[in-house]
C-alpha cells in the first residue's frame, strides 16, 4: 500500500502516473468485459425463451385444432374429451403467458444487439489505450537510472499514530532533500486485524549517491527536532538495511542493449 498522502517527491513518479493510468484502464476493461458477458447471457436467455414460446404456441394451436376436429362420439365420451382438451388448452395458454412475461422482463433483441456492438467498440478502444499505456511504461522504465546505493528503513508505529506520522514526515521532508523511491504499509495477518488499533509497520526505500551522502543525512537527522518528534511515535527503534549494486560499483555490470527494428551495423549490413 503506497502512502500518497505523504506527498513524497519520489523519483518513480515518472512511471507511477502511467501505472495509475494502466490500473484505471485495466479496471475499465474488466467492467466492459463483465457487462458484455451479462449482455451475452441475456441474449442467450432471450433466444432460449423465444424458442420455448414458439414450441408452446405450436402445441397450443395443435390442441385447439384437435378439439375442433374431434370425431363424433357418444354424449358421455364427448363430454370427457371436451373437458380433457379444454384442460390441456388452458395449461398451454398458461405456459405461453408465463414465457411471454419472462421475455417481457428482458431487453428487446435490438437493444441487446446494439449493446453488444457498443461494448465491442469500447473494449477495442480500451485495449488500444491499455497497450499504449504499457508501451509508455516500458519507455519510461528504460530511462530510469538504477542507483548504486539503497537504504531500506522499516518502522513500527504506535496505535493510531499513522496520521501524526504522515503529518510530521511531510514537514520533515521540507528540511531534507530526500531521494525517495517508495513507501509501503505491511498488511497484518487476520488474527492481528481483529485486535483494536494494531501497530502499523511501514517500509521506506531511499536512494543516495554514496556512503558520504548517507552519513551527512544521518547526522542531519540526529540534529532535527522534527525527526525526534517522529521517533516518539515508534514502538521500537527503526531497522535500517543498506543495499548496494555491487556489479555497478565494481564496473562489471553489463548494460543490456535495447533492441531496434531494422538496426544496422557500421558497415551498413543488418545487425
N, C-alpha and C positions, 0 to 999 in steps of 0.2 A: 504494500500500500504506500504510494508516494504521499508526501506531505506538501501539497501545493500551497497550503495556507501560509507556509513559512516564506514563500516568495524568494527562494534561493535564486541567485544568479548562476544557474547551472550551465556548464559547458555543453551539456547534452540537449539543451533546449532546441538546438538546430534540428535534432531528429525527434524530440518529444512532440513538437507540433504536428509533423506529418504522421507520427504514430497515433496521436489522438484522432486525426482525420481518418486514418486507416480503421481504428476501432469503431468510429461512428459509421463508416461505410459498411463494415462487417455486420454491425447490428442492423443497419438498414437492409442489407441483403438478406439476412435471416428473416427479418419481418416480411419482406416481399415473398420469399420462398414459402413461409408459413401461410400467408394469405393466398398464394397461388395454389398451394396444396388443398386448403379448405375450399377454394372455388372449384377445383377439380373434383373433390369429393361430392360437392353439391351437384355438379353436372352429372356425375355417375349416378347419384341417387335419383336425380330427375329423370334420367334415361331409364333407369330400372322401374320407377313408378309409372312412367308413360307406357312401358311395355306391359306392366301389370294391369293398367287401366284398359289398354286395348284388349287384352285377354278377357278381362271381366265383362267388358261390353259385348264382346263376341259371344260369350256364354249366355249373357242376358238375352241377346237377340235370338239365339238358338232356342232358349227356354220359352220365349214368347211365341215364336213360330210353332214350336212343338205343341203349345197349349191350344193354338188356333186350329191346327191340323190334326188334332187327336181323333182317332177312329170312333165311330158310333158304338156306344156300349150301353149296358143296362143303366137304369137310373141310379142305382146304388154305386155301380162301378164308376159311372161318370162323375158322381159327387166326390168320390175318393180321389180320382185322378185330378179333378179340378182343384181340390184342396191341396194336393201334393204339389202340383205345378205352381199354384199361387204362392205356396211357402217358398219354393225354390226361386221363383221370380223375385219375391220380397228380399230373400237373402242376398241374391246377386245385386239387387238395387242398392242394398245397404253397403255391400262391398265396393260398388262403383262410387258411391257417395264418400266413403271413408278414404279411398285412394285420391279422389278429387280434392278433398280437404288437405291431405298431406302434400299434394302437388301445389296447392294454393299457398302453403307456408314457405315454399321455396321461391327464389327469384326466377323471373322468366328466363327462358333459354337464351334469348337475345342479350339480356343483361349479363348472363354468365359468360357468354362468348366475348362480349365487349370487355368484361373484366379480365378475362384470360389474355386477351391481346394487350391490354394496358399493363398488366403485371409483367408480361413478357418483355415489353419495351422498357419498363422501369428496371427490370432485372439486368437487361443487357447494358443499360446506361450505368447502373451502379457497378456492375462488373468491370466496365471500362474505366470508371473513375477509381475503383479499387486497385486495378493493375497499375494505373498511373501513379497513385499514391505510393504503392510498393516500390515502383521504379525510382521515385523521388527519394524514398528512404535509403535505398541502395546507393544512390548517387551521393547523398549527404554523408552516409557512413564512410564512404571511401575518402571523404575529405577531412575526417576527424583523425587527428594525430593521437595515437595511444601514448599516454605519458609513461615515463620511466619509473616513477615512484607513486605509490598509492598509500593512503592511510585509512584503515578501516576502524571506526570508532563505534563501540556498542555501549549503550547506557540503559539503565532501568530507572524509570520514573516512579515516584510515589503515586498512590491512587489519586485520581482527579487532578494530576499535575500537568497533564498534556497542554491545556490552554495556556497556562502560565509559561510553560517551556517554549511553546511556539512564539509567544509574545517576547520573551527575553532573548531567544535565539535570533529573532528577526532584528532586534535592536543591536545585538552583538555584531551582527554581520555588517552593520553600518560603520563599525570601527576597524574591521579587519578585511583585507582583500582576500577572502577565502576563494579557493578554486574548487567549487563544489561540483560533484558528479551526480549523486543520488542520495535519497534517504528513504527508509522504509520502516514499517512497524511490524513486528512479529505477531502472527495470529496465534493466540494461546490455545491450548487443547480444550476440548469441550468441558472437561472437569473444572478447568480454571474459569471458563466463561460463566459458569453457574455461580461463581463467587462474586459478591458485590464489590465493585471498584477494584478489579485486579490490577497488578502492576503492568505498566506499558514498557515493552522493550523496543528500543529504536536503534537502528543501524545507520551510520553516515559513511559515505565514501567520498574522500577528497583526493585531489592530486596536487603535486607540487614539483618544483623544478629539481631540487637536490636536497641533500641532508642539511646543508646550512640554512636553506629556506625553512625546512621543518623546525629546526632549532629556534630560529627567530620567531616563528609563530608560537611555539610552545612557551617561550619566555614572555612574549606579549600577553598570552592568555593568563599566565600566573599573576600578572600585574593588573588585570582587568577586573573591575568591580562587577561588571555585568556577568562575567564568567563565574565569579564567586557566587552570584545570586543563582546562577543555573545549577551549580553543584549542590546547592541546598535542596534542590528538587529531586536529587537522586537517592536511591535506596542503598546503593553500593558504589564504590569507585568505578569510573568508566574503564572499559577494556579497549586497548589500542593494539592494532596489528599493522606493522609496516610491511608492505609488499613491493617487490621490485621486479622489473622486467630484466632479468639477468642477461638474456640474449642481446637485448638492445644495449645494455651498459657495456658488455664486452665486445660490442660491434660485430657479433657473429650472426645476428638475426638477419635473415634474408627477406627482402620485400617481394611478395608475390606480384608478378606482372599483371596488369589489367588487360584482359583480352579485348582486342579490337577487331571490328569487322573489316575484312579485306586488308589487314595490315600487311605492309611490305617492308622488306629489309632495305639496307642502304644500297644494295646493288639493283634494286627495282623489282626483284623477284618476290613472289608471295612468301611471307614469313612462315 
